[in-house]
Amino acid sequence: MLIRLLHLEALGILYGLVAAVVYQMFTGQINLHGLLLHKDGSGRVSPERIQLLVATIAEIARFLGAIGTTQNSVMPDINTGWLYLLGGSSSVYVMAKAWKTWKANRNH
């Protein structure tokens, strides 16, 4: 009984935190301007930023779903496939950033 109560309390805190962040995003307290744009001032959308954001949101949703459906007090395992996805997504972002930086420095 106590473990179930602690589990529900932890879920309440977690969902409350998510709700607070989402509320601040919609009210403008968290600045999202230019989140998906190249930082070179061109105003173009950055595909590597989009894929990193989508992969991160997908893993967060999967993990929160696993936490919400667990019946015991054990944290769910992180699937190695998801780790590879997030690692590959981060690598694509870092390599694109490094390439653009190297190219910009080479032209100056």
N, C-alpha and C positions, 0 to 999 in steps of 0.2 A: 504494500500500500504506500509506504513512504517513498520507495523508488519510483513508483508511478507518479506520485505527486511532484517529486523533483524533476522527473522527465517533462511533465506538463508545464512546470514552472520555467524550465530551460527553454522549451518551445515558445512559451509566451514572451520571454525576454528576446529570443532570436527574432520572432516575427515582429515584435515591437520595434526592434532596431531597424529591421528592413522597412517597416512602415515609416519610421522617422526619416530615414535616408530618402525614400521615395517622395515623401512630403516636401522635404527640403529641395529636392531636385525640381519639383513642379512649382514651388514658390520662388525659385531663383536664388535661394540661399546657397546652393551648391552650383557653381558656375560650370555649365557644360558647353559654353560657346567655343566653337572650334575644336571640339573633342575629336571629331573624325576628319579634320582637315590637315593637309600638309602644313608644316610650320614654316615654310619658306615664303609665306605671304601671298601665294598664288590663289588661294581660295579653293583649290582643287581638293576633292575627297581622296583620302588616303586608303587604298584597299587593304594594306597591311594592318592599319589600325582597326578597320571594320572586322577583318577576320579574327584578330586577337580579341576584340570585344565580344563577338559572337561565340567564340570558343569558350571564353571565360564565363559568359552568362549561361551557356548550355551546361557547363560543369557545375556551376553553382546551383542551377535548377535541379539537376540530377541528384546532387549531394543533399540538398534540402529535402527533396522528395524521399530520399533514402532515410534521412533522419526522422522525418515525419511518420514513416511507416514502420519503424523499428519497434519491436515489442519489449526489448530488454534494454538495459542501461549501457550497452556497448555501442561505441561509435561505429558507423558502417565503414567497411573497407573502401579504399579508393582503388578503382579498377586501373590496372596498368595501361590499358588502352587509352583511358582518359589522360593519364600522365603523359603518354606519348603525344597525344593530341595537343595538350597544353604546352609541352616542351617544344614540339614542332612549330606550333603557332607563334610562340615567343621567339624561336629561332628565326622564323621568317621575318618577323618585325625587326629584330636586331640586325639581321643581315641587310635588310632594305635600308635601315637607318645608317649603317656603316657604309654601304655603297654610296648613298647620297652625300654623306659627309666627305668621303674620299674623293668623289667626283667634284664636289664644290671646292675642296682644297686644291685639287689638281688644276682647276681652271683659273685660280687666282695667282 
